[in-house]
């Protein structure tokens, strides 16, 4: 069967000058991990117009564009003004879910993110008893991007039982890849895709 498929592909290429993508297409996304030699290049090539929103202070509700940083064995989402990965995030940080597609483009599609979701009646809808599922996403403390499921599970478990973390008990949580999150779509009568949040401790 493989020989027949190969013959057909070659026939298309020769007779019709048609570009046929083989199984191992060079257009396939190459995933990048924090310990890879090209991890720094992923940070440098990360290009986005998304900004980090925050608690309204001094006449502003954002701290400007975000960037991707590398350190301590992880990728981090930080404000563009951050000098290192230990620079704290602003109060109540939020980033648009559109930043997920920009992360996929530089190879972080198989890294992980927490999907927080809740189904409830949309009281603002003109359709009676319209039930929607609302989705948020979470990265780790200080902007850390999760690199494996075991890590996310331990962090999520700790955050759910520790009252000092800002994780709502009204939501359910599951671990998905950044690529899966980036491909989630909202609909007029269904899912609502919200922002990216960050696991944070409550300041006491």
Backbone as a printed PyTorch tensor [residue, N CA C, xyz], in Angstrom:
tensor([[[  0.8380,  -1.1990,   0.0000],
         [  0.0000,   0.0000,   0.0000],
         [  0.8760,   1.2530,   0.0000]],

        [[  1.9850,   1.1920,   0.7860],
         [  2.8680,   2.3450,   0.8620],
         [  3.4620,   2.6600,  -0.4990]],

        [[  3.8060,   1.6050,  -1.2770],
         [  4.3970,   1.8200,  -2.5960],
         [  3.4000,   2.5070,  -3.5270]],

        [[  2.1240,   2.1340,  -3.4470],
         [  1.0960,   2.7570,  -4.2840],
         [  0.9220,   4.2190,  -3.9180]],

        [[  0.8870,   4.5080,  -2.6000],
         [  0.7590,   5.8970,  -2.1420],
         [  1.9370,   6.7420,  -2.5910]],

        [[  3.1370,   6.1530,  -2.4980],
         [  4.3370,   6.8730,  -2.9290],
         [  4.2840,   7.1600,  -4.4230]],

        [[  3.8260,   6.1860,  -5.2070],
         [  3.7070,   6.3590,  -6.6550],
         [  2.7320,   7.4870,  -6.9870]],

        [[  1.5700,   7.4990,  -6.2940],
         [  0.5530,   8.5340,  -6.5540],
         [  1.1010,   9.9120,  -6.2260]],

        [[  1.7900,  10.0150,  -5.0820],
         [  2.3680,  11.3080,  -4.6850],
         [  3.3780,  11.7900,  -5.7110]],

        [[  4.2650,  10.8800,  -6.1460],
         [  5.2700,  11.2560,  -7.1400],
         [  4.6170,  11.6450,  -8.4570]],

        [[  3.5300,  10.9620,  -8.8140],
         [  2.8150,  11.2430, -10.0580],
         [  2.2240,  12.6550, -10.0230]],

        [[  1.6590,  13.0190,  -8.8660],
         [  1.1330,  14.3810,  -8.7150],
         [  2.2440,  15.4100,  -8.8640]],

        [[  3.3750,  15.1340,  -8.2550],
         [  4.4770,  16.0890,  -8.2720],
         [  5.0130,  16.2950,  -9.6810]],

        [[  5.1080,  15.2000, -10.4310],
         [  5.6960,  15.2690, -11.7790],
         [  4.7000,  15.8170, -12.7960]],

        [[  3.4820,  15.2550, -12.8150],
         [  2.5180,  15.5720, -13.8800],
         [  1.7690,  16.8850, -13.6470]],

        [[  1.4530,  17.1830, -12.4060],
         [  0.5860,  18.3240, -12.1280],
         [  1.2940,  19.4690, -11.4210]],

        [[  2.5400,  19.2290, -11.0320],
         [  3.2850,  20.2320, -10.2850],
         [  2.5170,  20.6830,  -9.0370]],

        [[  1.8700,  19.7000,  -8.4160],
         [  1.0810,  19.9720,  -7.2180],
         [  1.9440,  19.6940,  -5.9930]],

        [[  1.9270,  20.6140,  -5.0440],
         [  2.6900,  20.4170,  -3.8220],
         [  1.9060,  19.4980,  -2.8990]],

        [[  2.4900,  18.3550,  -2.5520],
         [  1.8410,  17.3980,  -1.6750],
         [  2.6440,  17.3110,  -0.3990]],

        [[  1.9550,  17.4530,   0.7420],
         [  2.6300,  17.3660,   2.0270],
         [  2.7580,  15.9090,   2.4340]],

        [[  3.9970,  15.4410,   2.6420],
         [  4.2300,  14.0850,   3.1100],
         [  3.8720,  14.0050,   4.5850]],

        [[  3.8770,  12.7680,   5.1240],
         [  3.5230,  12.5810,   6.5290],
         [  4.4360,  13.3810,   7.4410]],

        [[  5.7230,  13.4520,   7.1130],
         [  6.6700,  14.1870,   7.9230],
         [  6.8950,  15.5580,   7.2900]],

        [[  5.8860,  16.3730,   7.3040],
         [  5.9530,  17.6910,   6.6810],
         [  6.8660,  18.6110,   7.4490]],

        [[  7.6260,  19.4380,   6.7240],
         [  8.5060,  20.4000,   7.3730],
         [  7.7020,  21.5310,   7.9960]],

        [[  6.3820,  21.5590,   7.6860],
         [  5.5270,  22.5830,   8.2750],
         [  5.0260,  22.1990,   9.6640]],

        [[  5.3190,  20.9660,  10.1030],
         [  4.8970,  20.5420,  11.4280],
         [  5.5690,  21.4160,  12.4840]],

        [[  4.8310,  21.7390,  13.5500],
         [  5.3760,  22.5650,  14.6160],
         [  6.3670,  21.7530,  15.4390]],

        [[  7.5310,  22.3310,  15.6660],
         [  8.5260,  21.7040,  16.5210],
         [  8.3480,  22.2500,  17.9380]],

        [[  8.1020,  21.3730,  18.8860],
         [  7.8960,  21.8130,  20.2590],
         [  9.2280,  22.1670,  20.9170]],

        [[  9.1840,  23.1750,  21.7530],
         [ 10.3810,  23.6400,  22.4520],
         [ 10.1440,  23.5350,  23.9530]],

        [[ 11.1470,  23.0260,  24.6630],
         [ 11.0540,  22.8700,  26.1090],
         [ 12.1600,  23.6790,  26.7820]],

        [[ 12.0010,  24.0040,  28.0650],
         [ 12.9560,  24.9000,  28.7280],
         [ 14.4100,  24.4320,  28.7070]],

        [[ 14.6320,  23.1060,  28.6500],
         [ 16.0080,  22.5990,  28.6630],
         [ 16.5660,  22.3560,  27.2590]],

        [[ 15.8190,  22.7170,  26.2280],
         [ 16.3060,  22.5650,  24.8470],
         [ 17.3160,  23.6540,  24.5240]],

        [[ 18.2190,  23.3540,  23.5900],
         [ 19.2570,  24.3300,  23.2500],
         [ 18.6950,  25.5670,  22.5550]],

        [[ 17.5160,  25.4350,  21.9280],
         [ 16.9120,  26.5780,  21.2420],
         [ 15.8240,  27.2540,  22.0840]],

        [[ 15.8260,  27.0040,  23.3960],
         [ 14.8150,  27.6090,  24.2700],
         [ 14.9340,  29.1330,  24.2940]],

        [[ 16.1650,  29.6350,  24.3150],
         [ 16.3710,  31.0890,  24.3170],
         [ 15.8490,  31.7080,  23.0240]],

        [[ 16.0220,  30.9820,  21.9200],
         [ 15.5300,  31.4910,  20.6330],
         [ 14.0070,  31.6080,  20.6340]],

        [[ 13.3340,  30.6930,  21.3300],
         [ 11.8750,  30.7710,  21.4300],
         [ 11.4680,  32.0600,  22.1320]],

        [[ 12.2220,  32.4240,  23.1780],
         [ 11.9310,  33.6690,  23.8970],
         [ 12.1510,  34.8800,  22.9940]],

        [[ 13.2420,  34.8520,  22.2460],
         [ 13.5610,  35.9900,  21.3770],
         [ 12.5670,  36.1310,  20.2320]],

        [[ 12.0420,  35.0030,  19.7610],
         [ 11.1250,  35.0490,  18.6130],
         [  9.6610,  35.2310,  19.0160]],

        [[  9.3920,  35.1970,  20.3260],
         [  8.0170,  35.3860,  20.8040],
         [  7.5590,  36.8040,  20.4610]],

        [[  6.5460,  36.8850,  19.6290],
         [  6.0640,  38.1850,  19.1520],
         [  4.5640,  38.2810,  19.4060]],

        [[  4.1760,  39.2620,  20.1900],
         [  2.7570,  39.4170,  20.5200],
         [  2.4330,  40.8760,  20.7600]],

        [[  1.1850,  41.2180,  20.5350],
         [  0.7000,  42.5660,  20.8470],
         [ -0.1040,  42.5780,  22.1480]],

        [[ -0.1870,  41.4100,  22.8060],
         [ -0.9910,  41.3130,  24.0160],
         [ -0.2960,  41.9890,  25.1970]],

        [[ -1.1100,  42.5650,  26.0630],
         [ -0.5750,  43.2560,  27.2360],
         [ -1.0250,  42.5340,  28.5030]],

        [[ -0.3740,  42.8760,  29.6120],
         [ -0.7660,  42.3260,  30.9010],
         [ -1.6060,  43.3630,  31.6350]],

        [[ -2.8650,  43.0000,  31.9010],
         [ -3.7520,  43.8850,  32.6490],
         [ -3.5470,  43.6640,  34.1460]],

        [[ -3.9340,  44.6550,  34.9250],
         [ -3.7210,  44.5720,  36.3610],
         [ -4.7510,  45.4270,  37.0880]],

        [[ -4.6600,  45.4230,  38.4110],
         [ -5.5340,  46.2600,  39.2260],
         [ -5.3170,  47.7290,  38.8630]],

        [[ -6.4110,  48.4760,  38.7390],
         [ -6.3350,  49.8830,  38.3050],
         [ -5.6070,  50.7240,  39.3570]],

        [[ -4.4580,  51.2630,  38.9670],
         [ -3.6900,  52.1390,  39.8470],
         [ -2.9810,  53.2040,  39.0250]],

        [[ -2.8440,  54.3700,  39.6050],
         [ -2.1280,  55.4780,  38.9630],
         [ -2.6200,  55.7630,  37.5410]],

        [[ -3.9400,  55.6460,  37.3540],
         [ -4.5230,  55.9690,  36.0610],
         [ -4.3230,  54.9170,  34.9840]],

        [[ -3.8400,  53.7220,  35.3500],
         [ -3.6100,  52.6550,  34.3630],
         [ -4.2060,  51.3390,  34.8380]],

        [[ -4.6250,  50.5430,  33.8750],
         [ -5.1200,  49.2050,  34.2060],
         [ -4.2590,  48.1200,  33.5620]],

        [[ -3.0580,  48.4980,  33.0750],
         [ -2.1550,  47.5000,  32.5010],
         [ -0.7080,  47.9600,  32.6740]],

        [[  0.2010,  47.0010,  32.5180],
         [  1.6300,  47.3060,  32.6580],
         [  2.3510,  47.1680,  31.3180]],

        [[  1.5900,  47.1730,  30.2290],
         [  2.1980,  47.1050,  28.8960],
         [  2.3100,  45.6890,  28.3540]],

        [[  3.0410,  45.5590,  27.2650],
         [  3.1670,  44.2780,  26.5730],
         [  3.8450,  43.2200,  27.4340]],

        [[  3.6070,  41.9550,  27.0480],
         [  4.2340,  40.8300,  27.7320],
         [  5.4080,  40.3010,  26.9160]],

        [[  6.2570,  39.5270,  27.5850],
         [  7.3410,  38.8440,  26.8950],
         [  7.5210,  37.4610,  27.4970]],

        [[  8.2910,  36.6380,  26.8170],
         [  8.5740,  35.2770,  27.2640],
         [ 10.0000,  35.2450,  27.7900]],

        [[ 10.1680,  34.7120,  29.0030],
         [ 11.4980,  34.6350,  29.6090],
         [ 11.8090,  33.1960,  30.0000]],

        [[ 13.0910,  32.9170,  30.1790],
         [ 13.5560,  31.5790,  30.5230],
         [ 14.3900,  31.6520,  31.7980]],

        [[ 14.1410,  30.7190,  32.7060],
         [ 14.9480,  30.6590,  33.9180],
         [ 14.4140,  29.6320,  34.8880]],

        [[ 15.2990,  29.0930,  35.7290],
         [ 14.8990,  28.1380,  36.7520],
         [ 14.1840,  26.9270,  36.1440]],

        [[ 14.5850,  26.5430,  34.9300],
         [ 14.0160,  25.3600,  34.2960],
         [ 12.6130,  25.5270,  33.7630]],

        [[ 12.1540,  26.7750,  33.5800],
         [ 10.8050,  27.0350,  33.0900],
         [ 10.7820,  28.2350,  32.1600]],

        [[  9.7370,  28.2920,  31.3390],
         [  9.4060,  29.5210,  30.6320],
         [  8.4950,  30.3400,  31.5410]],

        [[  8.5680,  31.6670,  31.3830],
         [  7.7260,  32.5740,  32.1670],
         [  7.0970,  33.6260,  31.2650]],

        [[  5.8450,  33.9750,  31.5620],
         [  5.2030,  35.1320,  30.9440],
         [  5.4020,  36.3080,  31.8990]],

        [[  6.0360,  37.3710,  31.4030],
         [  6.3330,  38.5180,  32.2500],
         [  6.0020,  39.8130,  31.5060]],

        [[  5.8360,  40.9080,  32.2540],
         [  5.7390,  42.2070,  31.5860],
         [  7.0400,  42.4870,  30.8460]],

        [[  6.9670,  43.1970,  29.7330],
         [  8.1550,  43.4820,  28.9340],
         [  9.2090,  44.2460,  29.7250]],

        [[  8.8060,  44.9130,  30.8080],
         [  9.7440,  45.6950,  31.6180],
         [ 10.5150,  44.8430,  32.6260]],

        [[ 10.1460,  43.5730,  32.7770],
         [ 10.7980,  42.7090,  33.7680],
         [ 12.2610,  42.5060,  33.4230]],

        [[ 13.1170,  42.5980,  34.4260],
         [ 14.5650,  42.4090,  34.2300],
         [ 14.9630,  40.9480,  34.4050]],

        [[ 14.2390,  40.2270,  35.2640],
         [ 14.5200,  38.8090,  35.4710],
         [ 13.2410,  38.1000,  35.8870]],

        [[ 13.3070,  36.7810,  35.9970],
         [ 12.0960,  35.9950,  36.2580],
         [ 11.5610,  36.2090,  37.6660]],

        [[ 12.3810,  36.7510,  38.5550],
         [ 11.9390,  36.9640,  39.9330],
         [ 11.2180,  38.2910,  40.1340]],

        [[ 11.2090,  39.1430,  39.1150],
         [ 10.4370,  40.3770,  39.2170],
         [  8.9680,  40.0140,  39.4090]],

        [[  8.3000,  40.5690,  40.4160],
         [  6.9070,  40.1780,  40.6970],
         [  5.9400,  40.6740,  39.6350]],

        [[  4.8490,  39.9410,  39.4860],
         [  3.7690,  40.3910,  38.6120],
         [  2.9630,  41.4650,  39.3410]],

        [[  2.2180,  42.2750,  38.6140],
         [  1.3770,  43.2790,  39.2680],
         [  0.2030,  42.6230,  39.9880]],

        [[ -0.5470,  43.3880,  40.7430],
         [ -1.7300,  42.8730,  41.4170],
         [ -2.7990,  42.4880,  40.3960]],

        [[ -3.4300,  41.3440,  40.6200],
         [ -4.5160,  40.8450,  39.7630],
         [ -4.1360,  40.8140,  38.2800]],

        [[ -3.0500,  40.1380,  37.9230],
         [ -2.6260,  40.1110,  36.5170],
         [ -3.5540,  39.2810,  35.6360]],

        [[ -3.7910,  39.7800,  34.4310],
         [ -4.5850,  39.0910,  33.4170],
         [ -3.9250,  39.2830,  32.0680]],

        [[ -4.0100,  38.2600,  31.2260],
         [ -3.5250,  38.3500,  29.8460],
         [ -4.6080,  37.7640,  28.9490]],

        [[ -4.8410,  38.3590,  27.8130],
         [ -5.8480,  37.8560,  26.8850],
         [ -5.5060,  36.4410,  26.4340]],

        [[ -6.5360,  35.6180,  26.2510],
         [ -6.3300,  34.2470,  25.7680],
         [ -5.7290,  34.2020,  24.3710]],

        [[ -5.7410,  35.3230,  23.6440],
         [ -5.1340,  35.3470,  22.3110],
         [ -3.6210,  35.1610,  22.3760]],

        [[ -3.0190,  35.4000,  23.5240],
         [ -1.5750,  35.1860,  23.6800],
         [ -1.2150,  33.7100,  23.5460]],

        [[ -2.1850,  32.8240,  23.7590],
         [ -1.9200,  31.3880,  23.6510],
         [ -1.4770,  31.0060,  22.2440]],

        [[ -2.0970,  31.6050,  21.2440],
         [ -1.7220,  31.3050,  19.8520],
         [ -0.2950,  31.7470,  19.5660]],

        [[  0.1330,  32.8520,  20.1770],
         [  1.5040,  33.3200,  19.9930],
         [  2.4970,  32.3810,  20.6610]],

        [[  2.0990,  31.7640,  21.7640],
         [  2.9570,  30.7710,  22.4230],
         [  3.0660,  29.4990,  21.5830]],

        [[  1.9630,  29.1160,  20.9510],
         [  1.9780,  27.9350,  20.0810],
         [  2.9410,  28.1620,  18.9110]],

        [[  2.9530,  29.3650,  18.3770],
         [  3.7920,  29.6840,  17.2200],
         [  5.2800,  29.5070,  17.5030]],

        [[  5.6970,  29.7400,  18.7490],
         [  7.1250,  29.6040,  19.0680],
         [  7.4650,  28.2300,  19.6360]],

        [[  6.4660,  27.3120,  19.6650],
         [  6.7580,  25.9290,  20.0260],
         [  6.3520,  25.4800,  21.4100]],

        [[  5.5630,  26.2910,  22.1180],
         [  5.1650,  25.9160,  23.4760],
         [  3.8030,  25.2330,  23.5300]],

        [[  3.3460,  24.7390,  22.4000],
         [  2.0150,  24.1420,  22.3290],
         [  1.8150,  22.9320,  23.2140]],

        [[  2.8910,  22.1790,  23.5030],
         [  2.7260,  20.9870,  24.3360],
         [  3.0910,  21.2370,  25.7990]],

        [[  3.3340,  22.5020,  26.1510],
         [  3.4280,  22.8590,  27.5680],
         [  2.0080,  22.9060,  28.1270]],

        [[  1.8700,  23.0420,  29.4450],
         [  0.5510,  22.8780,  30.0540],
         [  0.0070,  24.1550,  30.6870]],

        [[ -1.3150,  24.1800,  30.7960],
         [ -2.0260,  25.2820,  31.4120],
         [ -3.2340,  24.6910,  32.1320]],

        [[ -3.7040,  25.3800,  33.1580],
         [ -4.8940,  24.9150,  33.8850],
         [ -6.1300,  25.5590,  33.2860]],

        [[ -7.1170,  24.7400,  32.9690],
         [ -8.3950,  25.2230,  32.4520],
         [ -9.4090,  25.2110,  33.5980]],

        [[ -9.8450,  26.3990,  34.0050],
         [-10.8830,  26.5290,  35.0360],
         [-12.2030,  26.7710,  34.3210]],

        [[-13.2330,  25.9790,  34.6300],
         [-14.4960,  26.1160,  33.9070],
         [-15.6880,  25.9600,  34.8420]],

        [[-16.7710,  26.6080,  34.4500],
         [-17.9990,  26.5750,  35.2450],
         [-19.1920,  26.7670,  34.3260]],

        [[-20.2180,  25.9570,  34.4930],
         [-21.4570,  26.1030,  33.7220],
         [-22.4920,  26.8030,  34.5910]],

        [[-23.1130,  27.8290,  34.0320],
         [-24.1450,  28.5550,  34.7810],
         [-25.1020,  29.2350,  33.8150]],

        [[-26.2580,  29.6420,  34.3320],
         [-27.2550,  30.3430,  33.5340],
         [-26.7810,  31.7670,  33.2600]],

        [[-26.8330,  32.1710,  32.0000],
         [-26.4490,  33.5320,  31.6140],
         [-27.6640,  34.4460,  31.8150]],

        [[-27.6430,  35.1880,  32.9220],
         [-28.7860,  36.0460,  33.2440],
         [-28.8620,  37.2820,  32.3590]],

        [[-27.7930,  37.5800,  31.6240],
         [-27.8050,  38.7450,  30.7370],
         [-28.3510,  38.4180,  29.3530]],

        [[-28.5640,  37.1240,  29.0880],
         [-29.0250,  36.7030,  27.7700],
         [-30.5330,  36.9160,  27.6080]],

        [[-30.9370,  37.2080,  26.3960],
         [-32.3640,  37.3510,  26.0780],
         [-33.0280,  35.9900,  25.9200]],

        [[-32.1890,  34.9480,  25.8060],
         [-32.7190,  33.5870,  25.7080],
         [-32.9190,  33.0520,  27.1160]],

        [[-34.1240,  32.6480,  27.4320],
         [-34.4340,  32.1660,  28.7820],
         [-33.6370,  30.9210,  29.1400]],

        [[-33.0750,  30.9460,  30.3420],
         [-32.3530,  29.7870,  30.8990],
         [-31.2120,  29.2950,  30.0050]],

        [[-30.5520,  30.2200,  29.3160],
         [-29.4070,  29.8370,  28.4850],
         [-28.2370,  29.4610,  29.3890]],

        [[-27.7850,  28.2250,  29.2650],
         [-26.6770,  27.7360,  30.0870],
         [-25.3770,  27.8050,  29.2850]],

        [[-24.4270,  28.5160,  29.8340],
         [-23.1200,  28.6500,  29.1790],
         [-22.0330,  28.0310,  30.0550]],

        [[-20.9440,  27.6150,  29.4160],
         [-19.7640,  27.1830,  30.1520],
         [-18.6970,  28.2570,  29.9820]],

        [[-18.2460,  28.7980,  31.1000],
         [-17.2470,  29.8630,  31.1030],
         [-15.8740,  29.2540,  31.3940]],

        [[-14.8980,  29.6100,  30.5710],
         [-13.5510,  29.0590,  30.7060],
         [-12.5440,  30.1590,  31.0220]],

        [[-11.7430,  29.9370,  32.0460],
         [-10.5570,  30.7430,  32.3210],
         [ -9.3530,  29.8270,  32.2080]],

        [[ -8.1710,  30.4190,  32.1790],
         [ -6.9360,  29.6350,  32.1600],
         [ -6.0030,  30.1640,  33.2400]],

        [[ -5.1520,  29.2800,  33.7450],
         [ -4.1890,  29.6740,  34.7630],
         [ -2.7810,  29.2060,  34.4100]],

        [[ -1.8190,  30.1360,  34.5250],
         [ -0.4070,  29.7700,  34.5840],
         [  0.0030,  29.8120,  36.0470]],

        [[  1.2470,  29.4570,  36.3310],
         [  1.7060,  29.3740,  37.7120],
         [  2.0700,  30.7170,  38.3180]],

        [[  2.5250,  30.6360,  39.5710],
         [  2.9320,  31.8420,  40.2830],
         [  4.0480,  32.5620,  39.5330]],

        [[  3.9830,  33.8700,  39.5770],
         [  5.0080,  34.7150,  38.9800],
         [  5.1220,  34.5450,  37.4680]],

        [[  4.0970,  33.9800,  36.8340],
         [  4.0940,  33.8570,  35.3770],
         [  4.6490,  32.5630,  34.8450]],

        [[  4.9060,  31.5950,  35.7320],
         [  5.5250,  30.3380,  35.3080],
         [  4.5980,  29.5190,  34.4100]],

        [[  5.1700,  28.9840,  33.3220],
         [  4.4470,  28.0970,  32.4140],
         [  4.7780,  26.6560,  32.7930]],

        [[  3.7500,  25.8450,  32.9860],
         [  3.9550,  24.4710,  33.4350],
         [  4.5640,  23.6170,  32.3250]],

        [[  5.5450,  22.7830,  32.7110],
         [  6.2330,  21.9940,  31.6860],
         [  5.8120,  20.5280,  31.6470]],

        [[  5.1720,  20.0260,  32.6980],
         [  4.6700,  18.6540,  32.6300],
         [  3.4590,  18.4860,  33.5440]],

        [[  2.6880,  17.4390,  33.2820],
         [  1.4220,  17.2150,  33.9890],
         [  1.6310,  16.9360,  35.4740]],

        [[  2.6840,  16.1990,  35.8010],
         [  2.9500,  15.8690,  37.2010],
         [  3.1560,  17.1420,  38.0070]],

        [[  3.8880,  18.0720,  37.4310],
         [  4.1410,  19.3530,  38.0960],
         [  2.8420,  20.1230,  38.3150]],

        [[  2.0030,  20.1830,  37.2700],
         [  0.7510,  20.9330,  37.3770],
         [ -0.1560,  20.3000,  38.4290]],

        [[ -0.2170,  18.9850,  38.4390],
         [ -1.0730,  18.2880,  39.4020],
         [ -0.6990,  18.6230,  40.8380]],

        [[  0.5930,  18.6230,  41.1340],
         [  1.0270,  18.8990,  42.4990],
         [  0.7500,  20.3530,  42.8840]],

        [[  0.9770,  21.2830,  41.9440],
         [  0.7210,  22.7030,  42.2140],
         [ -0.7700,  22.9610,  42.3700]],

        [[ -1.5610,  22.3820,  41.4830],
         [ -3.0110,  22.5720,  41.5380],
         [ -3.5960,  21.9840,  42.8200]],

        [[ -3.1210,  20.8080,  43.2030],
         [ -3.6020,  20.1690,  44.4280],
         [ -3.2940,  21.0350,  45.6440]],

        [[ -2.0920,  21.5710,  45.6990],
         [ -1.6990,  22.4250,  46.8250],
         [ -2.5170,  23.7090,  46.8550]],

        [[ -2.7290,  24.2940,  45.6770],
         [ -3.4610,  25.5610,  45.5930],
         [ -4.9310,  25.3970,  45.9640]],

        [[ -5.5030,  24.2380,  45.6730],
         [ -6.9270,  24.0110,  45.9510],
         [ -7.2110,  23.8230,  47.4400]],

        [[ -6.2190,  23.3430,  48.2030],
         [ -6.4380,  23.1200,  49.6330],
         [ -5.8710,  24.2370,  50.4990]],

        [[ -5.0760,  25.1200,  49.8930],
         [ -4.4830,  26.2350,  50.6290],
         [ -5.3350,  27.4790,  50.4100]],

        [[ -5.9860,  27.9660,  51.4640],
         [ -6.9200,  29.0870,  51.3270],
         [ -6.2300,  30.3910,  50.9470]],

        [[ -4.8960,  30.4420,  51.0450],
         [ -4.1860,  31.6820,  50.7070],
         [ -3.9950,  31.8570,  49.1980]],

        [[ -4.3700,  30.8380,  48.4170],
         [ -4.2860,  30.9650,  46.9640],
         [ -5.6200,  31.4360,  46.4010]],

        [[ -5.5580,  32.2050,  45.3200],
         [ -6.7760,  32.7330,  44.7000],
         [ -7.3200,  31.7620,  43.6530]],

        [[ -7.8550,  30.6790,  44.1060],
         [ -8.5200,  29.7310,  43.2130],
         [ -9.9500,  29.5520,  43.7000]],

        [[-10.8990,  29.8540,  42.8650],
         [-12.3000,  29.8140,  43.2610],
         [-12.8010,  28.3810,  43.3840]],

        [[-13.5020,  28.1060,  44.4980],
         [-14.0870,  26.7800,  44.6860],
         [-15.3030,  26.5480,  43.8190]],

        [[-15.7880,  27.6090,  43.1350],
         [-16.9600,  27.4650,  42.2720],
         [-16.5960,  26.8600,  40.9190]],

        [[-15.3180,  26.8390,  40.6090],
         [-14.8800,  26.3320,  39.3060],
         [-14.3490,  24.9050,  39.4190]],

        [[-14.4390,  24.1750,  38.3220],
         [-13.7730,  22.8900,  38.1990],
         [-12.4740,  23.1360,  37.4310]],

        [[-11.5090,  22.2500,  37.6210],
         [-10.1990,  22.4670,  37.0150],
         [ -9.7250,  21.2180,  36.2930]],

        [[ -9.1300,  21.4180,  35.1310],
         [ -8.5010,  20.3080,  34.4250],
         [ -7.2290,  20.8050,  33.7580]],

        [[ -6.3290,  19.8900,  33.4890],
         [ -5.0340,  20.2290,  32.9050],
         [ -5.0800,  19.9340,  31.4130]],

        [[ -4.7600,  20.9350,  30.6130],
         [ -4.7370,  20.7590,  29.1560],
         [ -3.4660,  21.4000,  28.6120]],

        [[ -3.1560,  21.1210,  27.3530],
         [ -1.9820,  21.7400,  26.7460],
         [ -2.3250,  23.1570,  26.2870]],

        [[ -1.2990,  23.9560,  26.0970],
         [ -1.4940,  25.3170,  25.5950],
         [ -2.1300,  25.2700,  24.2100]],

        [[ -1.7430,  24.2870,  23.4210],
         [ -2.3250,  24.1430,  22.0840],
         [ -3.8230,  23.8630,  22.1530]],

        [[ -4.2220,  22.9980,  23.0590],
         [ -5.6530,  22.7100,  23.2370],
         [ -6.4010,  23.9610,  23.6770]],

        [[ -5.8040,  24.7150,  24.5900],
         [ -6.4250,  25.9510,  25.0670],
         [ -6.5420,  26.9750,  23.9390]],

        [[ -5.4960,  27.0730,  23.1230],
         [ -5.4930,  28.0410,  22.0190],
         [ -6.5490,  27.7120,  20.9850]],

        [[ -6.8950,  26.4390,  20.8620],
         [ -7.8680,  26.0140,  19.8520],
         [ -9.3080,  26.0080,  20.3570]],

        [[ -9.5120,  26.3090,  21.6250],
         [-10.8700,  26.3730,  22.1530],
         [-11.5870,  27.5730,  21.5630]],

        [[-12.8330,  27.3880,  21.1880],
         [-13.6030,  28.4600,  20.5560],
         [-14.8820,  28.7250,  21.3370]],

        [[-15.2140,  29.9910,  21.4630],
         [-16.4740,  30.3650,  22.0710],
         [-17.5910,  30.2770,  21.0430]],

        [[-18.8190,  30.3240,  21.5170],
         [-19.9580,  30.3070,  20.5990],
         [-21.0570,  31.2020,  21.1540]],

        [[-21.9580,  31.5990,  20.2780],
         [-23.0340,  32.5150,  20.6700],
         [-23.9020,  31.9060,  21.7680]],

        [[-24.1660,  30.6110,  21.6660],
         [-25.0660,  29.9630,  22.6230],
         [-24.3520,  28.8880,  23.4500]],

        [[-23.0260,  29.0190,  23.6030],
         [-22.3130,  27.9630,  24.3210],
         [-21.1610,  28.4680,  25.1500]],

        [[-19.9680,  27.9840,  24.8500],
         [-18.7920,  28.3140,  25.6490],
         [-18.3940,  29.7820,  25.5260]],

        [[-17.9050,  30.3010,  26.6330],
         [-17.3440,  31.6490,  26.6680],
         [-15.8860,  31.5120,  27.0880]],

        [[-14.9700,  31.9640,  26.2380],
         [-13.5400,  31.8370,  26.5140],
         [-13.0330,  33.1490,  27.0990]],

        [[-12.5430,  33.0800,  28.3280],
         [-12.0980,  34.2780,  29.0360],
         [-10.5670,  34.3790,  29.0440]],

        [[-10.0380,  35.1100,  30.0060],
         [ -8.6180,  35.4620,  30.0200],
         [ -7.7290,  34.4070,  30.6760]],

        [[ -6.4240,  34.6890,  30.5990],
         [ -5.4260,  33.9000,  31.3150],
         [ -5.1580,  34.5890,  32.6430]],

        [[ -5.2620,  33.8170,  33.7230],
         [ -4.9190,  34.3180,  35.0480],
         [ -3.6330,  33.6400,  35.5140]],

        [[ -3.1910,  33.9960,  36.7100],
         [ -1.9760,  33.4250,  37.2760],
         [ -2.2600,  33.0280,  38.7250]],

        [[ -1.8220,  31.8400,  39.1110],
         [ -2.0120,  31.4090,  40.4950],
         [ -1.2520,  32.3890,  41.3930]],

        [[ -1.9660,  32.9890,  42.3180],
         [ -1.3660,  33.9790,  43.2090],
         [ -1.7960,  33.7280,  44.6470]],

        [[ -0.9330,  34.0690,  45.5550],
         [ -1.3010,  34.0310,  46.9730],
         [ -1.9640,  35.3440,  47.3500]],

        [[ -2.9560,  35.2510,  48.2250],
         [ -3.6300,  36.4390,  48.7130],
         [ -2.7060,  37.1790,  49.6650]],

        [[ -2.5800,  38.4730,  49.4540],
         [ -1.7480,  39.2680,  50.3530],
         [ -2.5080,  39.5380,  51.6480]],

        [[ -1.9450,  39.0620,  52.7320],
         [ -2.6070,  39.2160,  54.0340],
         [ -1.9620,  40.3730,  54.8140]]])
